[in-house]
């Protein structure tokens, strides 16, 4: 039985623990600095627990020596400390970060990984599954022209002016809306501003907007550089959301006061478990001498899993990480060092017991 320690007992960390525990193939330990958060999880899930600070290297090292893999489901700024301890303890490391600097630091650590030890950041929905899907759609083209990646986690029943609810990490949302965004234009990797590049589209009779946000491309710009003319990632929201966020972040300059912005959002926007995750990806290029486009689109809704109602963003984020953890354990992924999302073949991911949550219910 694989032993896994999950750092972070919040919405997504608790969901990862829930899925792994009920699979019957993982011995799960959940760590968090907040004992109240741990107690709430333990009240419904019989897993091991430990109170642990990401700044306490000695304590983390002791806890990590007894596991096969460490999963960070904490905010992006704790991940490097956790990865350093995982490297020293000899266990594999997985996280959900969208932060580009954090990913670069973990990639540097992976150069010193032991045989059988992998470091795999960005294992959620976006970055994560969307990169796996995009890389799959890119296969078979003699030359690639463009890949568009669009992902949104949206309330089914929006009730406020932002048309949005907090469905995952507030720190992560703010990071995506502020930090620079990578893209490929005319064959060259460039940086774009978050919240720019506004566009609208319709799907199933519903109108959406999409705009630049940071981190969703993962490592695809580097992987496809020299092979593709245009590549970008945008977050999907209901129309009007971008303008209000731009007012808060730029006009009121709350991008310079992140803690205040976080406090405002968490006290003003309720969470919801009634949501939908929208994934929309297109790839175009030359295949068999013809210019062709292929598209994959899907919607995942909240549902009850093993007796607990999970929001769509909880389920898709956790399922993606659990799937790659499973694929690592079964030898499908590279065996050592840094592993990118585009290293994951889509077919075994889709057939995986956790990856199947991306299919229609």
CORMO-V481312 format. One record per helix or strand of 2 or more residues. SS is the DSSP state (A for helix, B for strand). FROM is the first residue (numbers start at 1). LEN is the number of residues. If there is no record, write none. Layout:
BEGIN
ss->[SS & SS]
from->[FROM & FROM]
len->[LEN & LEN]
END
This chain:
BEGIN
ss->[B & A & B & A & B & A & B & A & B & A & B & A & B & A & B & B & B & B & A & B & A & A & A & B & B & B & B & A & B & A & A & A]
from->[2 & 11 & 26 & 35 & 48 & 57 & 69 & 76 & 92 & 100 & 118 & 129 & 143 & 170 & 181 & 188 & 199 & 206 & 220 & 230 & 241 & 254 & 258 & 275 & 290 & 303 & 308 & 312 & 337 & 341 & 346 & 355]
len->[6 & 13 & 7 & 8 & 4 & 8 & 4 & 14 & 4 & 11 & 3 & 10 & 13 & 9 & 5 & 5 & 5 & 7 & 5 & 8 & 11 & 3 & 11 & 13 & 12 & 3 & 3 & 18 & 2 & 3 & 6 & 4]
END
